[in-house]
C-alpha cells in the first residue's frame, strides 16, 4: 500500500519561499509520475506541477510558471515543490499524488484522474 505524506507547509509572508516535501512509503515510486495539486475550500482541485519518472520532464500550470519548481529524489523516495515569491492567492491545501500510467510516468501529466495515490494534503497560508 502506497502512502504519501506531505510536509513543509505553514503560514508565510508574501514574497517568501517555501519547500513542500512529499515522502512516499510502501513501495518505491521511481517509475511513477508524480504531481502536485492544490485546493481552496469551495473550489475544485487545481493542477500545480508534475514530474516524470526520472525528473527530465516537468509540467506546470501557467499560474505558477517561473515561481514553482518540482523535483524528486529517488533514493529518498521523495518529491519536492519549491515555491518562490509566494502570493496570497497561493493559499490553499496542497496535495501530492503518484501515477503509474505510462503517460504520467514518461512525460508527467496534469489530470487528477490519472493519479491513483494521493496524500492527505498540507495547508499553505500566505499573508499579505
Buried (B, 14 or more C-beta within 10 A) or exposed (E): EBEBBBEBBEEBEBEEEBBBBBBBEEBEBEEBBBBBBBBEEEEEBBBBBBBBBEBEBBBBBEEBEEBBBBBBEBEEBBBBBBBBEBBEEBBBBBBBBBBBBEEBBBBBBBEBEBBEBBBEBBEBBBEE
